[in-house]
């Protein structure tokens, strides 16, 4: 066979491991990871989540141990989600405003254990606290009330900031809540508390195991389609992101992750702002199920999917696989 010279051969740069490393376009490090953790009542308590193999709910004292583990692995931030006891849930989610609730106690425990060596990101939404499982206050017909909910979210955010949260992450998808929370944080002199807005959060089928973990799955009445986004829509996500940035968000999030990498890429291309994605519970569970069934190597699946987030433009990724990935990256 006659070749035409000079010939371009893209395989040349792939021929050796050192060359592949030299030409690698995307780099993943433990500093790109946020580790979501579930908090439960008690002391010395670890409760495995049945639908999330390898993930547990931890009592506050053991959350502090997880924080020390994160620091040792180079994971810079933890995301906290409470499993509020049924007796403390109510229609109005008032437990969210309790300065001694699970979330606030976990924040303080992490601060006591690690100081400022690890960041604490806190979820702002009412679904872990409501008896009906919705993210906000509802009327008699079950419709989630936007402005009444925003007022509650503001108080919830201030409660968490006073406990020591570094990043407030509103996941509720109410209109106008970023502006309201930012104003309240400034008025409360929480000037350095960041807001990571769940700006493009879809009404997804991938959230089931998470709802089990926070105890809201069996409580949910109806669905969340009147406030979470339609999975068919992409341009709408850009409008949501633009609004949240204009209202004062320091960073934005796309949720879920892998099914919405096109949204991540579009947001990154359009806006000069840090973009995060949440590799949600259903995505985690599918990787674990695939590995258990012998359909793929667990470690390879985890690392490839996390690299995909970075390649799409993510500044960082919330992932239940964060400790595994960090150990692999640390060698």
C-alpha positions as CSV (number, residue, x, y, z in Angstrom):
1,X,0.0,0.0,0.0
2,X,1.4,3.4,-1.0
3,X,1.2,6.1,1.6
4,X,1.1,9.8,1.0
5,X,3.7,11.7,3.1
6,X,3.7,13.6,5.3
7,X,0.7,11.7,6.8
8,X,-1.2,12.7,9.9
9,X,-1.6,9.8,12.3
10,X,-3.5,10.7,15.5
11,X,-2.6,7.4,17.0
12,X,1.0,8.5,17.4
13,X,0.1,10.5,20.5
14,X,-1.8,7.5,21.9
15,X,1.0,5.0,21.5
16,X,2.5,5.3,25.0
17,X,1.2,6.1,28.5
18,X,3.5,9.1,28.9
19,X,2.3,10.5,25.6
20,X,-1.4,10.0,26.5
21,X,-0.8,11.8,29.8
22,X,1.0,14.6,28.0
23,X,-1.8,15.2,25.5
24,X,-4.7,14.7,27.9
25,X,-7.2,17.6,27.5
26,X,-9.2,17.0,30.7
27,X,-7.8,16.5,34.2
28,X,-9.8,15.2,37.2
29,X,-8.5,15.6,40.7
30,X,-10.0,15.1,44.2
31,X,-10.4,18.9,44.4
32,X,-13.1,18.6,41.7
33,X,-15.4,16.5,44.0
34,X,-18.1,17.3,46.4
35,X,-19.2,14.4,48.7
36,X,-23.0,14.3,49.5
37,X,-23.7,12.9,53.0
38,X,-27.0,11.9,54.7
39,X,-27.4,12.8,58.4
40,X,-29.6,10.9,60.8
41,X,-30.5,11.0,64.5
42,X,-28.6,9.1,67.2
43,X,-25.0,8.5,68.2
44,X,-22.7,6.0,66.6
45,X,-25.4,5.3,64.0
46,X,-24.7,4.1,60.5
47,X,-27.8,3.2,58.5
48,X,-27.2,1.7,55.1
49,X,-29.6,3.0,52.4
50,X,-31.0,-0.1,50.7
51,X,-31.4,1.5,47.3
52,X,-27.9,3.0,47.4
53,X,-25.5,0.1,48.0
54,X,-22.4,1.4,49.8
55,X,-24.1,4.6,51.0
56,X,-25.3,5.2,54.6
57,X,-27.0,7.7,56.7
58,X,-24.7,8.8,59.5
59,X,-25.3,10.3,62.9
60,X,-23.8,13.7,63.6
61,X,-20.8,12.3,65.4
62,X,-20.0,10.0,62.5
63,X,-20.6,12.8,60.0
64,X,-17.6,14.5,61.7
65,X,-15.5,11.4,61.0
66,X,-16.5,11.5,57.4
67,X,-15.4,15.2,57.3
68,X,-11.9,14.2,58.6
69,X,-11.9,11.4,55.9
70,X,-12.7,14.0,53.2
71,X,-9.8,16.2,54.3
72,X,-7.4,13.3,54.3
73,X,-8.5,12.4,50.7
74,X,-8.3,16.0,49.4
75,X,-12.1,16.4,48.9
76,X,-12.7,20.1,49.5
77,X,-16.4,20.1,50.2
78,X,-19.3,18.1,51.7
79,X,-23.0,18.4,50.9
80,X,-25.4,17.7,53.7
81,X,-28.9,16.3,53.6
82,X,-30.9,15.4,56.7
83,X,-33.2,12.4,57.3
84,X,-35.6,14.3,59.5
85,X,-37.7,12.0,61.8
86,X,-41.3,11.7,60.9
87,X,-42.4,13.2,64.2
88,X,-40.6,16.4,63.3
89,X,-42.1,16.7,59.9
90,X,-45.1,19.0,59.3
91,X,-47.1,20.5,56.5
92,X,-45.2,23.8,56.9
93,X,-41.7,22.2,57.3
94,X,-41.1,24.3,60.4
95,X,-38.2,22.0,61.6
96,X,-36.1,23.6,58.8
97,X,-35.9,26.7,60.9
98,X,-34.9,25.0,64.1
99,X,-31.3,26.1,65.0
100,X,-30.8,22.7,66.7
101,X,-32.0,20.6,63.8
102,X,-30.0,17.8,62.2
103,X,-28.5,20.0,59.5
104,X,-27.3,22.7,61.9
105,X,-25.9,20.2,64.4
106,X,-24.0,18.5,61.5
107,X,-22.6,21.8,60.3
108,X,-21.3,22.6,63.8
109,X,-19.8,19.1,64.3
110,X,-17.9,19.4,61.0
111,X,-16.6,22.9,62.1
112,X,-15.5,21.5,65.4
113,X,-13.8,18.6,63.8
114,X,-12.1,20.2,60.8
115,X,-12.3,24.0,61.2
116,X,-12.1,25.6,57.7
117,X,-10.2,22.6,56.2
118,X,-13.4,21.5,54.4
119,X,-16.3,23.4,53.0
120,X,-19.9,22.7,54.0
121,X,-22.6,23.0,51.4
122,X,-26.2,22.9,52.7
123,X,-29.4,22.0,50.9
124,X,-32.1,24.7,51.1
125,X,-35.5,23.2,50.3
126,X,-38.4,22.0,52.5
127,X,-38.9,18.4,51.2
128,X,-36.7,16.9,54.0
129,X,-39.0,18.6,56.6
130,X,-42.5,18.5,55.1
131,X,-45.0,15.7,55.8
132,X,-46.2,15.8,52.2
133,X,-42.7,15.5,50.6
134,X,-43.0,18.6,48.5
135,X,-40.2,21.2,48.3
136,X,-42.4,24.0,49.6
137,X,-45.7,25.1,51.2
138,X,-48.8,23.9,49.5
139,X,-52.4,25.1,49.1
140,X,-55.5,23.0,49.6
141,X,-55.2,21.7,46.0
142,X,-51.6,20.6,46.6
143,X,-50.0,23.3,44.5
144,X,-46.7,24.6,45.8
145,X,-46.9,28.3,46.7
146,X,-44.0,30.2,45.3
147,X,-43.7,33.3,47.3
148,X,-44.8,31.9,50.6
149,X,-42.2,29.1,50.1
150,X,-39.5,31.7,49.3
151,X,-40.1,33.4,52.6
152,X,-39.5,30.1,54.4
153,X,-36.4,29.3,52.3
154,X,-34.9,32.7,53.3
155,X,-35.3,31.9,57.0
156,X,-33.9,28.4,56.4
157,X,-30.8,29.8,54.6
158,X,-30.1,32.2,57.4
159,X,-30.5,29.4,60.0
160,X,-27.9,27.4,58.1
161,X,-25.5,30.4,57.6
162,X,-25.6,31.1,61.3
163,X,-24.7,27.5,62.0
164,X,-21.6,27.9,59.9
165,X,-22.5,26.8,56.3
166,X,-20.1,28.0,53.6
167,X,-22.4,27.4,50.6
168,X,-26.1,27.7,50.5
169,X,-27.6,25.5,47.8
170,X,-31.3,26.2,47.1
171,X,-32.6,23.1,45.4
172,X,-36.3,24.0,45.4
173,X,-36.7,25.7,42.0
174,X,-38.9,28.5,43.3
175,X,-38.8,31.7,41.2
176,X,-37.0,34.6,42.9
177,X,-35.4,32.7,45.8
178,X,-31.8,33.5,44.9
179,X,-32.3,37.2,45.1
180,X,-34.3,36.9,48.3
181,X,-31.6,34.7,49.9
182,X,-28.7,36.9,48.7
183,X,-30.3,40.0,50.2
184,X,-31.0,38.3,53.5
185,X,-27.4,37.0,53.7
186,X,-26.0,40.5,53.1
187,X,-28.4,42.1,55.6
188,X,-27.3,39.4,58.1
189,X,-23.6,40.2,57.4
190,X,-23.0,36.7,55.9
191,X,-21.1,38.4,53.1
192,X,-18.8,35.5,52.4
193,X,-21.5,32.8,52.3
194,X,-21.8,31.6,48.7
195,X,-24.9,30.6,46.9
196,X,-24.8,27.6,44.5
197,X,-28.1,27.6,42.7
198,X,-29.8,24.5,41.6
199,X,-30.5,26.5,38.4
200,X,-31.5,23.7,36.0
201,X,-33.0,21.0,38.1
202,X,-35.2,18.6,36.1
203,X,-38.3,16.6,37.2
204,X,-36.3,13.4,36.8
205,X,-36.9,9.7,37.3
206,X,-33.4,9.4,38.7
207,X,-34.1,10.8,42.2
208,X,-35.8,7.7,43.8
209,X,-32.9,6.5,46.0
210,X,-32.2,10.0,47.3
211,X,-35.8,10.3,48.4
212,X,-35.5,7.0,50.3
213,X,-32.3,8.3,51.9
214,X,-33.9,11.5,53.3
215,X,-37.2,9.7,54.2
216,X,-39.5,11.6,51.8
217,X,-40.0,9.0,49.1
218,X,-43.1,7.4,50.6
219,X,-44.5,10.7,51.7
220,X,-44.6,12.5,48.4
221,X,-48.1,13.4,47.3
222,X,-48.3,14.1,43.6
223,X,-45.2,15.0,41.6
224,X,-42.9,18.0,41.3
225,X,-43.5,18.9,37.7
226,X,-45.0,22.3,38.4
227,X,-41.6,23.6,39.6
228,X,-38.9,21.3,38.4
229,X,-38.0,21.5,34.8
230,X,-39.4,19.4,31.9
231,X,-36.7,17.0,30.7
232,X,-37.6,17.9,27.1
233,X,-36.4,21.5,27.5
234,X,-32.9,22.9,27.0
235,X,-33.3,26.5,26.1
236,X,-35.4,27.0,29.3
237,X,-32.4,25.9,31.3
238,X,-30.4,28.8,29.9
239,X,-33.1,31.2,31.0
240,X,-33.2,29.7,34.5
241,X,-29.4,30.0,34.8
242,X,-29.4,33.6,33.5
243,X,-32.0,34.5,36.1
244,X,-30.1,32.9,39.0
245,X,-26.8,34.6,38.0
246,X,-28.6,38.0,37.7
247,X,-30.1,37.4,41.2
248,X,-26.7,36.8,42.8
249,X,-25.7,33.2,42.5
250,X,-22.0,32.6,42.8
251,X,-22.2,29.2,40.9
252,X,-24.9,27.1,39.3
253,X,-25.8,23.5,39.2
254,X,-27.3,21.2,36.6
255,X,-29.2,18.2,38.0
256,X,-29.2,15.3,37.2
257,X,-25.8,14.8,35.6
258,X,-25.1,12.3,32.8
259,X,-28.5,12.6,31.1
260,X,-28.0,16.3,30.9
261,X,-24.4,16.8,29.9
262,X,-25.6,18.7,26.9
263,X,-27.1,21.3,29.3
264,X,-23.8,21.4,31.2
265,X,-22.0,22.2,28.0
266,X,-24.5,24.8,26.9
267,X,-24.4,26.6,30.2
268,X,-20.6,26.5,30.3
269,X,-20.4,27.9,26.8
270,X,-23.0,30.7,27.4
271,X,-22.1,31.9,30.9
272,X,-18.9,33.0,32.6
273,X,-19.7,31.3,35.9
274,X,-18.7,28.1,37.7
275,X,-20.9,25.2,36.7
276,X,-21.4,22.1,38.8
277,X,-23.4,18.9,38.2
278,X,-24.9,16.4,40.6
279,X,-24.4,12.8,39.7
280,X,-27.6,11.8,41.4
281,X,-28.7,8.8,43.3
282,X,-30.2,6.9,40.4
283,X,-27.0,7.4,38.4
284,X,-24.9,6.0,41.3
285,X,-27.3,3.1,41.7
286,X,-27.1,2.2,38.0
287,X,-23.3,2.1,38.1
288,X,-23.4,-0.1,41.2
289,X,-26.0,-2.4,39.6
290,X,-24.0,-2.7,36.4
291,X,-20.8,-3.6,38.3
292,X,-22.6,-6.1,40.5
293,X,-24.0,-7.7,37.3
294,X,-20.6,-8.0,35.7
295,X,-21.5,-5.6,33.0
296,X,-18.5,-3.4,33.6
297,X,-15.6,-2.7,36.0
298,X,-16.8,-0.5,38.8
299,X,-13.7,1.7,39.2
300,X,-13.5,2.2,35.4
301,X,-17.2,3.1,35.2
302,X,-16.9,5.6,38.0
303,X,-13.8,7.3,36.6
304,X,-15.1,7.5,33.1
305,X,-18.3,9.1,34.1
306,X,-16.6,11.6,36.3
307,X,-14.2,12.5,33.5
308,X,-17.3,13.0,31.3
309,X,-18.6,15.7,33.6
310,X,-15.3,17.5,33.6
311,X,-15.0,17.2,29.8
312,X,-18.5,18.7,29.4
313,X,-17.3,21.8,31.3
314,X,-18.0,21.1,35.0
315,X,-16.1,23.0,37.6
316,X,-16.9,20.2,40.0
317,X,-19.2,17.3,40.6
318,X,-21.3,16.1,43.5
319,X,-21.0,12.4,43.6
320,X,-21.6,9.6,46.1
321,X,-18.5,8.0,44.5
322,X,-16.3,10.9,45.6
323,X,-14.3,8.9,48.3
324,X,-13.7,6.0,45.9
325,X,-12.7,8.4,43.1
326,X,-10.4,10.4,45.4
327,X,-8.6,7.2,46.6
328,X,-8.1,6.1,43.0
329,X,-6.8,9.5,42.0
330,X,-4.5,9.7,45.0
331,X,-3.0,6.3,43.9
